[in-house]
């Protein structure tokens, strides 16, 4: 969120190639949607089987890394295109994914 605030205050001007900016938004949305699907799968299956805390922690970290790929592509798109749309889409999908991952953690029973 700090990145988005800093980039929103900076003036990058218009994207030099609008097609590249549209492609970056599409890439951030597609990868962010994959991260959202992974987090929804985690949420729906959380607590079905008992797992050790180490497995839960490793699974959570891996899924957060997958979920943040859309945000990272959005950050890269700011530098390539100057458009803030991709980073906004990536951040929105990442925050929703993170919310679902945390909600899944709350469904896991402690041993």
TORSELO-835016 format. One line per field, with one value per residue: residue number from 1; x negated, y, z of N, C-alpha, C, CB in turn. Coordinates in Angstrom, 3 decimals, padded with zeros to 6 digits. Glycine has a CB too. Example, Ala and Ser with C-alpha at 12.3 -4.5 7.8 and 13.67 -1.06 7.14 Angstrom:
<atoms>
k: 1 2
nX: -013.190 -012.850
nY: -005.690 -002.250
nZ: 007.800 007.080
caX: -012.300 -013.670
caY: -004.500 -001.060
caZ: 007.800 007.140
cX: -013.200 -012.900
cY: -003.300 000.030
cZ: 007.800 007.870
cbX: -011.308 -014.084
cbY: -004.473 -000.598
cbZ: 009.046 005.725
</atoms>
This chain:
<atoms>
k: 1 2 3 4 5 6 7 8 9 10 11 12 13 14 15 16 17 18 19 20 21 22 23 24 25 26 27 28 29 30 31 32 33 34 35 36 37 38 39 40 41 42 43 44 45 46 47 48 49 50 51 52 53 54 55 56 57 58 59 60 61 62 63 64 65 66 67 68 69 70 71 72 73 74 75 76 77 78 79 80 81 82 83 84 85 86 87 88 89 90 91 92 93 94 95 96 97 98 99 100 101 102 103 104 105 106 107 108 109 110 111
nX: -000.815 -002.014 -003.675 -001.793 -000.725 -003.004 -003.598 -001.276 -001.513 -003.649 -004.424 -004.053 -003.246 -001.573 -001.098 -003.592 -002.946 000.156 001.224 -000.626 -000.281 002.358 001.978 000.347 002.104 003.915 002.256 001.563 004.107 004.815 002.835 003.223 005.836 005.404 003.943 005.993 007.782 006.217 006.075 008.780 009.195 007.556 008.968 011.413 010.700 009.503 008.926 010.096 008.536 006.368 003.358 -000.159 -001.653 -003.914 -003.498 -001.177 -002.150 -004.123 -002.533 -000.881 -002.736 -003.677 -001.330 -000.754 -002.905 -002.282 000.117 -000.721 -001.938 -000.491 -000.393 -003.121 -003.639 -002.095 -003.551 -005.903 -004.811 -004.286 -006.778 -007.404 -005.319 -004.203 -001.615 000.852 002.906 002.547 001.115 003.002 005.054 003.654 002.995 005.548 006.567 004.631 005.030 007.618 007.133 005.317 006.961 008.709 006.910 006.140 008.623 008.938 006.948 008.079 010.005 008.714 008.233 006.649 004.129
nY: -001.185 001.152 001.504 002.061 004.474 006.125 005.982 007.093 009.728 010.546 011.917 010.482 010.998 010.540 007.177 005.967 004.073 003.087 000.532 -001.178 -000.478 -001.347 -004.088 -004.620 -004.152 -006.185 -008.415 -008.128 -008.378 -010.984 -012.639 -011.849 -012.775 -015.516 -015.792 -015.062 -017.180 -019.268 -018.498 -018.621 -021.341 -022.234 -021.135 -022.513 -025.147 -025.110 -026.358 -028.844 -031.158 -032.301 -030.539 -030.068 -027.315 -026.360 -027.158 -025.722 -023.100 -023.053 -023.559 -021.303 -019.208 -019.804 -019.511 -016.808 -015.695 -016.450 -015.055 -012.412 -011.931 -010.647 -008.015 -007.417 -007.540 -005.380 -003.309 -003.463 -002.751 -000.053 001.125 000.394 001.383 003.675 003.943 003.881 002.131 -000.664 -001.297 -000.616 -002.450 -004.846 -004.512 -004.410 -006.984 -008.469 -007.660 -008.602 -011.330 -011.746 -011.229 -013.406 -015.505 -015.058 -015.363 -018.060 -019.056 -018.548 -020.492 -022.830 -025.268 -025.099 -027.206
nZ: 000.000 000.612 -001.567 -003.586 -002.665 -002.774 -005.512 -006.539 -005.825 -007.336 -010.541 -013.490 -015.996 -019.171 -020.390 -022.625 -024.533 -025.038 -025.518 -024.366 -021.703 -021.327 -021.679 -019.497 -017.377 -017.887 -017.513 -014.776 -013.683 -014.479 -013.272 -010.651 -010.306 -010.392 -008.020 -006.278 -006.659 -005.650 -002.968 -002.276 -002.522 -000.433 001.728 001.541 002.065 004.513 007.712 007.276 007.502 010.079 010.581 010.969 012.758 011.390 008.727 008.152 008.381 006.334 004.086 004.146 003.722 001.152 -000.328 000.084 -001.266 -003.887 -004.182 -004.111 -006.523 -008.575 -007.624 -007.656 -010.404 -011.139 -009.930 -011.426 -013.867 -013.534 -013.765 -016.367 -017.994 -016.841 -016.063 -013.530 -013.216 -013.394 -011.051 -009.148 -009.670 -009.214 -006.488 -005.301 -005.828 -004.468 -001.791 -001.306 -001.632 000.463 002.646 002.414 002.856 005.525 006.718 006.252 007.901 010.379 010.469 010.985 013.368 016.520 017.869
caX: 000.000 -002.920 -004.104 -000.721 -000.646 -004.167 -003.458 -000.165 -001.978 -004.617 -003.820 -004.718 -002.715 -000.782 -001.892 -004.052 -002.271 001.376 001.421 -001.477 000.379 003.511 001.444 -000.136 003.293 004.437 001.348 001.731 005.420 004.809 002.015 003.923 006.987 004.869 003.682 007.281 008.287 005.417 006.477 010.130 009.034 007.028 010.047 012.458 010.187 008.857 009.533 010.657 007.645 005.396 002.023 -001.118 -001.855 -004.944 -002.868 -000.266 -002.954 -004.730 -001.462 -000.447 -003.780 -003.691 -000.124 -000.909 -003.834 -001.531 001.127 -001.307 -002.521 000.248 -000.865 -004.488 -003.540 -001.602 -004.673 -006.772 -004.115 -004.425 -008.060 -007.422 -004.316 -003.845 -000.195 001.105 004.053 002.107 000.765 004.243 005.721 002.860 003.118 006.904 006.666 003.777 005.653 008.730 006.521 004.757 008.105 009.186 005.909 006.253 009.890 008.673 006.184 009.000 010.814 007.890 008.292 005.357 003.955
caY: 000.000 002.292 001.691 002.699 005.864 006.849 006.092 007.979 011.104 010.830 012.214 009.745 011.436 009.559 006.046 006.172 003.114 002.671 -000.917 -001.799 -000.246 -002.251 -005.432 -004.729 -004.276 -007.530 -009.369 -007.999 -008.919 -012.435 -013.260 -011.576 -013.675 -016.833 -015.697 -015.059 -018.552 -020.059 -018.150 -019.146 -022.779 -022.370 -020.826 -023.542 -026.410 -024.911 -027.029 -030.152 -032.191 -031.740 -030.316 -029.556 -025.872 -026.094 -027.290 -024.587 -021.906 -023.132 -023.392 -019.900 -018.379 -020.068 -018.928 -015.345 -015.376 -016.568 -014.000 -011.086 -011.796 -009.629 -006.714 -007.205 -007.217 -004.003 -002.412 -003.464 -002.039 001.391 001.541 000.171 002.139 004.928 003.901 003.390 001.230 -002.042 -001.463 -000.557 -003.742 -005.848 -004.329 -004.772 -008.441 -008.986 -007.430 -009.547 -012.651 -011.778 -011.339 -014.790 -016.356 -014.875 -015.987 -019.496 -019.360 -018.534 -021.710 -023.970 -025.498 -025.251 -028.495
caZ: 000.000 000.622 -002.951 -004.342 -002.225 -003.315 -006.959 -006.843 -005.669 -008.394 -011.834 -014.549 -017.284 -019.914 -020.862 -023.995 -025.394 -024.328 -025.641 -023.356 -020.418 -021.256 -021.489 -018.118 -016.527 -018.113 -016.861 -013.329 -013.339 -014.675 -012.230 -009.394 -010.230 -010.019 -006.587 -005.585 -006.693 -004.707 -001.597 -002.057 -002.315 000.927 002.656 001.518 002.595 005.813 008.842 006.948 008.026 011.029 010.026 011.939 012.598 010.382 007.402 007.982 008.148 005.008 003.103 004.159 003.107 -000.292 -000.927 000.085 -002.359 -005.139 -004.218 -004.324 -007.853 -009.311 -007.141 -008.149 -011.828 -011.195 -009.623 -012.601 -014.934 -013.315 -014.322 -017.811 -018.733 -016.190 -015.716 -012.180 -013.207 -013.147 -009.643 -008.380 -009.855 -008.509 -005.043 -004.885 -005.818 -003.407 -000.485 -001.177 -001.422 001.807 003.546 002.353 003.492 006.976 007.117 006.277 009.119 011.509 010.454 011.367 014.812 017.171 018.548
cX: -000.859 -003.400 -003.053 -000.603 -001.801 -004.025 -002.318 -000.580 -002.969 -003.875 -004.637 -004.272 -001.865 -001.662 -002.329 -003.355 -001.027 001.633 000.581 -000.864 001.587 003.060 000.941 001.028 003.876 003.566 001.494 003.066 005.438 004.024 002.651 005.136 006.547 004.562 004.957 007.889 007.529 005.835 007.895 010.087 008.508 008.150 011.076 011.992 009.555 009.634 010.140 009.834 006.711 004.013 001.115 -001.273 -002.900 -004.364 -001.914 -001.053 -003.570 -003.685 -000.979 -001.457 -003.806 -002.479 -000.155 -001.846 -003.133 -000.545 000.520 -001.947 -001.803 -000.167 -002.268 -004.511 -003.017 -002.691 -005.625 -006.137 -004.204 -005.722 -008.114 -006.492 -004.008 -002.391 -000.013 002.255 003.652 001.770 002.015 005.008 004.979 002.989 004.498 007.052 005.799 004.422 006.845 008.192 005.968 005.866 008.628 008.199 005.985 007.547 009.742 007.873 007.088 009.865 010.023 007.901 006.889 005.298 003.645
cY: 001.249 002.584 002.443 004.166 006.687 007.042 007.015 009.439 011.505 011.071 011.526 010.185 010.351 008.389 006.264 005.238 002.603 001.162 -001.672 -001.636 -001.163 -003.692 -005.650 -004.876 -005.679 -008.583 -009.319 -008.587 -010.444 -013.140 -013.023 -012.474 -015.090 -016.855 -015.709 -016.461 -019.462 -019.763 -018.625 -020.656 -023.055 -022.165 -021.952 -024.863 -026.282 -025.633 -028.383 -031.287 -031.557 -031.658 -029.803 -028.051 -025.531 -026.182 -026.129 -023.327 -021.919 -022.948 -021.960 -019.010 -018.565 -019.425 -017.403 -014.923 -015.457 -015.413 -012.632 -010.917 -010.748 -008.222 -006.418 -006.899 -005.795 -002.989 -002.322 -002.662 -000.526 001.882 001.377 001.111 003.504 004.984 003.291 002.384 -000.194 -002.261 -001.399 -001.879 -004.830 -005.735 -004.735 -006.292 -009.057 -008.808 -008.352 -010.950 -012.780 -011.905 -012.774 -015.746 -016.258 -015.491 -017.508 -019.900 -019.403 -019.784 -022.946 -024.094 -025.673 -026.582 -028.298
cZ: 000.000 -000.799 -003.751 -003.952 -002.789 -004.810 -007.354 -006.724 -006.751 -009.712 -012.919 -015.926 -017.918 -020.336 -022.308 -024.982 -024.674 -024.424 -024.618 -021.970 -020.253 -021.042 -020.078 -017.145 -016.665 -017.427 -015.344 -012.891 -013.452 -013.569 -010.858 -009.215 -009.875 -008.524 -005.772 -005.565 -005.733 -003.272 -001.292 -001.827 -000.910 001.942 002.706 002.116 003.976 006.896 008.537 007.554 009.042 010.390 011.137 011.724 011.536 008.968 007.130 007.654 006.754 003.912 003.015 003.444 001.596 -000.959 -000.911 -001.053 -003.715 -005.271 -004.516 -005.697 -008.698 -008.916 -007.667 -009.647 -012.002 -010.893 -010.812 -013.745 -014.770 -013.943 -015.835 -018.559 -018.144 -015.775 -014.332 -012.112 -012.854 -011.671 -008.766 -008.477 -009.090 -006.999 -004.548 -004.811 -004.724 -002.042 -000.257 -000.912 -000.016 002.856 003.572 003.014 005.018 007.487 007.153 007.491 010.331 011.580 010.892 012.887 015.366 017.892 020.015
cbX: 000.927 -004.119 -004.396 000.614 -000.646 -005.474 -003.243 001.011 -002.611 -005.637 -003.740 -004.474 -003.850 -000.122 -001.093 -005.553 -003.220 002.577 001.069 -002.890 000.809 004.356 000.331 -000.984 004.358 004.528 -000.109 001.633 006.497 004.215 000.566 004.352 007.754 003.590 002.900 008.249 008.199 003.912 006.380 011.043 008.084 005.878 010.722 012.926 009.182 008.743 010.561 010.741 006.839 005.337 002.065 -002.494 -002.266 -006.114 -002.109 000.585 -004.049 -005.448 -000.302 -000.244 -005.156 -003.710 001.115 -001.460 -005.043 -000.786 001.874 -002.334 -002.497 001.729 -000.857 -005.349 -002.620 -000.458 -005.433 -007.058 -002.662 -004.394 -009.178 -007.048 -003.064 -004.147 000.601 001.399 004.743 000.885 -000.246 005.123 005.807 001.411 002.837 007.947 006.264 002.422 006.095 009.611 005.406 003.920 009.224 009.422 004.507 006.192 011.029 007.943 005.078 009.879 011.378 006.434 009.156 005.095 002.843
cbY: -000.002 002.030 000.343 001.973 005.938 006.098 004.725 007.688 011.286 009.661 013.753 008.280 011.830 010.210 004.736 005.972 001.938 003.424 -001.389 -001.192 001.223 -002.149 -005.694 -003.502 -003.204 -007.818 -009.080 -006.524 -008.313 -012.786 -012.700 -010.121 -013.679 -017.169 -014.446 -014.069 -019.107 -019.770 -016.633 -018.815 -023.378 -021.358 -019.515 -023.770 -026.978 -023.411 -026.170 -030.324 -032.878 -032.595 -029.308 -030.287 -025.264 -027.085 -028.629 -024.372 -021.790 -024.473 -024.294 -019.410 -018.717 -021.590 -019.423 -014.846 -016.332 -017.922 -013.951 -010.814 -013.130 -009.804 -006.675 -008.436 -008.225 -003.820 -002.899 -004.913 -002.464 001.730 000.752 -001.255 001.353 006.074 003.099 004.549 001.251 -002.375 -000.388 000.603 -004.104 -005.726 -002.881 -004.179 -009.003 -008.299 -005.975 -009.538 -012.898 -010.518 -010.369 -015.209 -015.975 -013.376 -015.580 -019.917 -018.327 -017.319 -021.933 -023.818 -026.735 -024.098 -029.308
cbZ: 001.186 001.560 -003.606 -004.111 -000.697 -003.005 -007.566 -005.920 -004.309 -008.541 -012.082 -014.385 -018.226 -021.151 -020.736 -024.072 -025.779 -024.884 -027.062 -023.391 -020.292 -022.537 -022.470 -017.746 -016.899 -019.616 -017.257 -012.901 -014.242 -016.045 -012.263 -009.337 -011.560 -010.844 -006.283 -006.255 -008.104 -004.892 -001.383 -003.257 -003.371 001.178 002.263 000.098 001.646 006.147 009.407 005.436 006.883 012.321 008.829 011.811 013.921 010.537 007.297 009.253 009.203 004.830 003.439 005.604 003.700 -000.570 -000.195 001.461 -002.334 -005.205 -002.898 -003.267 -008.564 -009.092 -005.599 -007.859 -012.559 -010.225 -008.367 -013.056 -014.977 -011.798 -013.686 -018.117 -018.810 -017.093 -016.767 -011.270 -014.556 -014.019 -009.210 -008.874 -011.357 -008.902 -004.667 -005.860 -007.176 -003.437 -000.362 -002.452 -002.441 002.066 003.120 000.899 003.010 007.344 006.148 005.027 009.334 011.434 009.064 010.828 015.139 018.148 017.888
</atoms>
